[in-house]
Amino acid sequence: MQLTAFTDLGLRIVMRLSVLGEAEHATTGVLAEELHVPASHAAKVVTRLARLGVIEARRGRAGGLRLADGAERLSIGRIARDLEGDGEVVDCEGANPCPLRNGCRLRGALARAREAFFAVLDPLTIADMAAPPTRSVLLTLGAGPPAGSTP
């Protein structure tokens, strides 16, 4: 199974925000730059994460983005489920419906496999994902050119 780019970016954003200091805030533009994604894509993900209550977004001079209170204890599996949505692993009913869909056992097996995938992520928290050695990498984002690049 592969997560969507949307979910991948959402998880990277919460990991990055998890290492901010008490008085620090990030902006969508800075996060997009640090994570090497278009600002418009980061903005969509930030909006969804804020609606889910994972991050707080404040406007104004002292505004910015940060994790919501207690969010570091949220389950990575729960966040991934929320960002991925309720879609199936395969689209049996799409524009060209599968002729097996009415009696197929694969559809149910794939649904169980999808849930098993998320179940592995359930006990893991944002804090777990931002622990060393990842923490040191997260803290260096935006501190200069990416590793391996030449000026």
Backbone as CSV, one residue per row, in Angstrom:
resi,resn,N_x,N_y,N_z,CA_x,CA_y,CA_z,C_x,C_y,C_z
1,MET,0.839,-1.172,0.000,0.000,0.000,0.000,0.883,1.233,0.000
2,GLN,0.401,2.273,-0.640,1.145,3.520,-0.696,0.238,4.657,-0.259
3,LEU,0.732,5.496,0.635,-0.027,6.657,1.066,-0.043,7.689,-0.053
4,THR,-1.073,8.519,-0.066,-1.115,9.603,-1.037,-0.058,10.642,-0.680
5,ALA,0.309,11.442,-1.658,1.264,12.540,-1.426,0.697,13.498,-0.379
6,PHE,-0.621,13.660,-0.353,-1.296,14.529,0.606,-1.028,14.051,2.039
7,THR,-1.221,12.756,2.277,-0.999,12.189,3.611,0.473,12.242,3.984
8,ASP,1.339,11.912,3.047,2.780,11.970,3.287,3.183,13.372,3.737
9,LEU,2.716,14.386,3.018,3.057,15.757,3.386,2.456,16.125,4.737
10,GLY,1.237,15.682,4.997,0.619,15.962,6.287,1.426,15.411,7.446
11,LEU,1.914,14.204,7.300,2.730,13.601,8.358,4.067,14.331,8.506
12,ARG,4.662,14.731,7.385,5.923,15.481,7.469,5.713,16.839,8.128
13,ILE,4.591,17.497,7.836,4.303,18.797,8.448,4.146,18.662,9.957
14,VAL,3.381,17.673,10.426,3.202,17.540,11.875,4.518,17.165,12.557
15,MET,5.344,16.379,11.888,6.652,16.050,12.465,7.501,17.313,12.586
16,ARG,7.500,18.134,11.555,8.296,19.371,11.581,7.792,20.312,12.671
17,LEU,6.476,20.469,12.765,5.920,21.354,13.787,6.184,20.833,15.196
18,SER,6.335,19.527,15.344,6.526,18.942,16.676,7.857,19.320,17.316
19,VAL,8.807,19.792,16.541,10.114,20.141,17.117,10.280,21.646,17.317
20,LEU,9.225,22.419,17.073,9.308,23.859,17.325,9.361,24.122,18.822
21,GLY,10.080,25.146,19.192,10.129,25.555,20.593,8.806,26.159,21.032
22,GLU,8.645,26.376,22.332,7.398,26.902,22.905,6.932,28.176,22.219
23,ALA,7.824,29.109,21.962,7.449,30.412,21.409,7.553,30.460,19.881
24,GLU,7.920,29.348,19.268,8.097,29.341,17.811,6.817,28.987,17.079
25,HIS,6.689,29.558,15.891,5.602,29.243,14.969,6.211,29.114,13.585
26,ALA,5.564,28.374,12.740,6.008,28.260,11.348,4.928,28.864,10.460
27,THR,5.275,29.143,9.227,4.280,29.575,8.254,4.159,28.490,7.190
28,THR,3.065,28.518,6.486,2.869,27.547,5.415,3.962,27.690,4.368
29,GLY,4.312,28.920,4.045,5.354,29.154,3.048,6.701,28.591,3.459
30,VAL,7.060,28.786,4.706,8.337,28.268,5.207,8.317,26.739,5.218
31,LEU,7.220,26.152,5.672,7.115,24.687,5.671,7.234,24.141,4.253
32,ALA,6.570,24.776,3.317,6.631,24.333,1.918,8.066,24.382,1.410
33,GLU,8.747,25.456,1.723,10.144,25.595,1.287,11.026,24.531,1.939
34,GLU,10.880,24.349,3.235,11.697,23.363,3.956,11.459,21.938,3.468
35,LEU,10.209,21.640,3.119,9.846,20.279,2.719,9.851,20.083,1.206
36,HIS,10.234,21.134,0.483,10.403,21.074,-0.974,9.113,20.683,-1.694
37,VAL,8.024,21.376,-1.343,6.737,21.158,-1.988,6.140,22.502,-2.373
38,PRO,5.211,22.520,-3.322,4.544,23.777,-3.677,3.755,24.338,-2.486
39,ALA,3.781,25.651,-2.324,3.068,26.293,-1.219,1.568,26.026,-1.292
40,SER,1.015,25.946,-2.501,-0.424,25.697,-2.634,-0.790,24.312,-2.100
41,HIS,0.086,23.333,-2.321,-0.168,21.978,-1.814,-0.068,21.964,-0.288
42,ALA,0.966,22.621,0.244,1.130,22.695,1.699,-0.066,23.396,2.336
43,ALA,-0.589,24.426,1.691,-1.728,25.166,2.240,-2.959,24.271,2.365
44,LYS,-3.203,23.433,1.365,-4.347,22.517,1.421,-4.204,21.526,2.573
45,VAL,-2.996,21.018,2.755,-2.748,20.051,3.830,-2.884,20.729,5.185
46,VAL,-2.339,21.929,5.325,-2.427,22.677,6.578,-3.892,22.944,6.935
47,THR,-4.688,23.310,5.938,-6.112,23.556,6.179,-6.791,22.309,6.724
48,ARG,-6.522,21.154,6.129,-7.124,19.903,6.594,-6.645,19.558,8.001
49,LEU,-5.343,19.695,8.268,-4.815,19.387,9.598,-5.425,20.300,10.661
50,ALA,-5.664,21.548,10.312,-6.294,22.473,11.256,-7.744,22.062,11.515
51,ARG,-8.470,21.674,10.458,-9.861,21.211,10.625,-9.927,19.964,11.499
52,LEU,-8.916,19.121,11.391,-8.869,17.896,12.193,-8.443,18.164,13.640
53,GLY,-8.001,19.390,13.930,-7.561,19.736,15.280,-6.156,19.276,15.606
54,VAL,-5.385,18.906,14.590,-4.010,18.446,14.807,-3.074,19.640,14.969
55,ILE,-3.323,20.697,14.199,-2.505,21.894,14.303,-3.394,23.098,14.568
56,GLU,-2.769,24.155,15.073,-3.451,25.431,15.268,-2.863,26.425,14.284
57,ALA,-3.727,27.186,13.649,-3.291,28.227,12.720,-3.807,29.559,13.240
58,ARG,-2.884,30.466,13.497,-3.261,31.797,13.989,-2.846,32.838,12.972
59,ARG,-3.730,33.782,12.751,-3.439,34.874,11.823,-2.804,36.031,12.575
60,GLY,-2.215,36.926,11.825,-1.704,38.157,12.416,-0.216,38.113,12.681
61,ARG,0.230,39.210,13.248,1.658,39.416,13.482,2.288,38.326,14.341
62,ALA,1.616,37.896,15.367,2.148,36.853,16.251,1.607,35.481,15.844
63,GLY,1.064,35.393,14.655,0.440,34.154,14.221,1.419,33.153,13.641
64,GLY,0.849,32.122,13.082,1.629,31.051,12.482,1.015,29.712,12.820
65,LEU,1.761,28.679,12.540,1.298,27.314,12.735,2.078,26.638,13.844
66,ARG,1.375,25.826,14.581,2.015,24.977,15.580,1.105,23.800,15.862
67,LEU,1.645,22.784,16.501,0.808,21.638,16.884,-0.226,22.085,17.912
68,ALA,-1.391,21.526,17.850,-2.418,21.780,18.859,-1.948,21.182,20.181
69,ASP,-2.477,21.700,21.266,-2.126,21.169,22.587,-2.412,19.675,22.650
70,GLY,-1.429,18.913,23.086,-1.562,17.471,23.235,-1.423,16.681,21.944
71,ALA,-1.243,17.360,20.809,-1.194,16.661,19.521,0.006,15.733,19.395
72,GLU,1.073,15.989,20.124,2.251,15.112,20.020,1.931,13.683,20.438
73,ARG,0.814,13.495,21.151,0.390,12.159,21.585,-0.606,11.508,20.624
74,LEU,-0.952,12.210,19.547,-1.903,11.641,18.586,-1.295,10.479,17.825
75,SER,-2.124,9.531,17.474,-1.707,8.346,16.734,-1.426,8.682,15.272
76,ILE,-0.290,8.231,14.784,0.045,8.394,13.371,-0.975,7.638,12.513
77,GLY,-1.414,6.486,12.966,-2.425,5.717,12.244,-3.733,6.485,12.109
78,ARG,-4.162,7.124,13.185,-5.404,7.903,13.151,-5.275,9.089,12.188
79,ILE,-4.155,9.785,12.263,-3.940,10.935,11.374,-3.911,10.468,9.924
80,ALA,-3.209,9.387,9.657,-3.124,8.868,8.283,-4.510,8.461,7.778
81,ARG,-5.304,7.802,8.611,-6.667,7.421,8.214,-7.482,8.667,7.865
82,ASP,-7.392,9.683,8.742,-8.163,10.905,8.529,-7.749,11.621,7.249
83,LEU,-6.458,11.621,6.953,-5.980,12.295,5.746,-6.268,11.482,4.483
84,GLU,-6.201,10.174,4.590,-6.452,9.311,3.434,-7.936,9.261,3.071
85,GLY,-8.799,9.339,4.052,-10.225,9.235,3.785,-10.673,7.785,3.747
86,ASP,-11.907,7.586,3.347,-12.516,6.260,3.408,-12.410,5.459,2.122
87,GLY,-11.649,5.917,1.166,-11.557,5.225,-0.119,-11.010,3.815,0.011
88,GLU,-11.275,3.034,-1.013,-10.792,1.654,-1.040,-9.415,1.589,-1.692
89,VAL,-8.720,0.477,-1.498,-7.397,0.277,-2.090,-7.499,0.235,-3.611
90,VAL,-8.553,-0.397,-4.114,-8.797,-0.443,-5.559,-10.198,0.115,-5.825
91,ASP,-10.386,0.675,-7.005,-11.667,1.257,-7.375,-12.451,0.257,-8.202
92,CYS,-13.288,-0.514,-7.536,-14.069,-1.558,-8.214,-15.269,-0.989,-8.961
93,GLU,-15.716,0.201,-8.588,-16.945,0.773,-9.129,-16.681,1.932,-10.076
94,GLY,-15.455,2.241,-10.416,-15.094,3.413,-11.205,-15.737,3.494,-12.574
95,ALA,-15.157,4.296,-13.437,-15.678,4.518,-14.783,-15.787,3.215,-15.573
96,ASN,-14.925,2.286,-15.272,-14.925,0.991,-15.946,-15.053,-0.088,-14.860
97,PRO,-16.283,-0.311,-14.334,-16.463,-1.224,-13.191,-15.912,-2.625,-13.448
98,CYS,-15.362,-3.196,-12.399,-14.820,-4.552,-12.484,-15.958,-5.553,-12.623
99,PRO,-15.861,-6.473,-13.550,-16.926,-7.470,-13.724,-17.002,-8.478,-12.568
100,LEU,-15.992,-8.512,-11.723,-15.986,-9.444,-10.585,-16.597,-8.844,-9.323
101,ARG,-16.921,-7.574,-9.324,-17.267,-6.843,-8.107,-18.419,-7.437,-7.299
102,ASN,-19.348,-8.111,-7.924,-20.501,-8.646,-7.186,-20.191,-9.914,-6.402
103,GLY,-19.116,-10.600,-6.720,-18.795,-11.831,-6.003,-17.319,-11.959,-5.690
104,CYS,-16.650,-10.835,-5.605,-15.194,-10.854,-5.447,-14.785,-10.922,-3.977
105,ARG,-13.858,-11.799,-3.685,-13.322,-11.907,-2.329,-12.092,-11.028,-2.144
106,LEU,-11.499,-10.589,-3.249,-10.295,-9.757,-3.177,-10.584,-8.408,-2.530
107,ARG,-11.723,-7.834,-2.836,-12.086,-6.516,-2.305,-12.051,-6.515,-0.772
108,GLY,-12.647,-7.518,-0.158,-12.646,-7.624,1.305,-11.258,-7.856,1.861
109,ALA,-10.467,-8.684,1.175,-9.097,-8.947,1.621,-8.259,-7.670,1.569
110,LEU,-8.440,-6.888,0.529,-7.697,-5.635,0.412,-8.127,-4.633,1.480
111,ALA,-9.400,-4.611,1.821,-9.876,-3.731,2.890,-9.250,-4.134,4.229
112,ARG,-9.152,-5.432,4.479,-8.511,-5.906,5.717,-7.015,-5.585,5.714
113,ALA,-6.375,-5.712,4.554,-4.944,-5.385,4.445,-4.712,-3.903,4.701
114,ARG,-5.600,-3.065,4.193,-5.493,-1.613,4.422,-5.591,-1.316,5.915
115,GLU,-6.543,-1.944,6.575,-6.704,-1.719,8.012,-5.491,-2.245,8.777
116,ALA,-4.925,-3.367,8.366,-3.720,-3.897,9.023,-2.550,-2.927,8.861
117,PHE,-2.447,-2.295,7.701,-1.420,-1.293,7.444,-1.532,-0.163,8.470
118,PHE,-2.748,0.378,8.618,-2.948,1.476,9.566,-2.776,1.002,11.009
119,ALA,-3.149,-0.237,11.301,-3.026,-0.768,12.659,-1.571,-0.779,13.130
120,VAL,-0.640,-0.992,12.214,0.783,-0.945,12.576,1.171,0.467,12.997
121,LEU,0.531,1.473,12.412,0.838,2.877,12.726,0.094,3.380,13.963
122,ASP,-0.964,2.686,14.379,-1.795,3.155,15.489,-1.035,3.417,16.789
123,PRO,-0.153,2.547,17.234,0.512,2.814,18.515,1.594,3.900,18.434
124,LEU,1.956,4.311,17.242,3.001,5.315,17.076,2.411,6.717,17.138
125,THR,3.108,7.617,17.815,2.626,8.990,17.963,3.513,9.950,17.181
126,ILE,3.052,11.181,17.091,3.870,12.219,16.459,5.197,12.333,17.206
127,ALA,5.152,12.300,18.523,6.385,12.383,19.318,7.332,11.237,18.982
128,ASP,6.801,10.041,18.792,7.643,8.897,18.422,8.348,9.145,17.087
129,MET,7.619,9.690,16.137,8.170,9.905,14.793,9.186,11.034,14.762
130,ALA,9.124,11.924,15.752,10.047,13.057,15.790,11.177,12.851,16.804
131,ALA,11.328,11.641,17.299,12.407,11.328,18.242,13.721,11.157,17.473
132,PRO,14.855,11.207,18.192,16.144,10.993,17.520,16.171,9.642,16.818
133,PRO,16.826,9.542,15.689,17.664,10.536,15.023,16.884,11.498,14.125
134,THR,15.584,11.257,13.924,14.797,12.122,13.051,14.755,13.551,13.577
135,ARG,14.713,13.704,14.878,14.626,15.039,15.491,15.734,15.961,15.001
136,SER,16.947,15.473,14.972,18.059,16.338,14.550,17.909,16.751,13.086
137,VAL,17.379,15.870,12.253,17.152,16.210,10.846,16.053,17.265,10.749
138,LEU,14.969,17.083,11.508,13.872,18.054,11.499,14.341,19.432,11.943
139,LEU,15.225,19.469,12.929,15.719,20.744,13.434,16.619,21.478,12.440
140,THR,17.219,20.741,11.533,18.103,21.385,10.552,17.379,21.844,9.296
141,LEU,16.109,21.490,9.140,15.377,21.923,7.945,15.356,23.454,7.910
142,GLY,15.619,23.993,6.769,15.635,25.436,6.619,16.910,26.099,7.058
143,ALA,17.865,25.312,7.575,19.117,25.882,8.042,20.149,26.038,6.941
144,GLY,19.815,25.670,5.730,20.756,25.771,4.620,20.330,24.858,3.498
145,PRO,21.194,24.663,2.522,20.838,23.798,1.399,20.675,22.357,1.850
146,PRO,19.822,21.598,1.169,19.640,20.186,1.528,20.959,19.420,1.436
147,ALA,21.070,18.397,2.262,22.282,17.577,2.268,22.534,17.024,0.873
148,GLY,23.770,17.096,0.447,24.147,16.545,-0.845,24.008,17.521,-1.994
149,SER,23.462,18.719,-1.733,23.328,19.688,-2.822,24.565,20.564,-2.887
150,THR,24.793,21.117,-4.037,25.937,21.992,-4.221,25.429,23.411,-4.467
151,PRO,26.109,24.404,-3.897,25.644,25.777,-4.058,25.784,26.285,-5.467
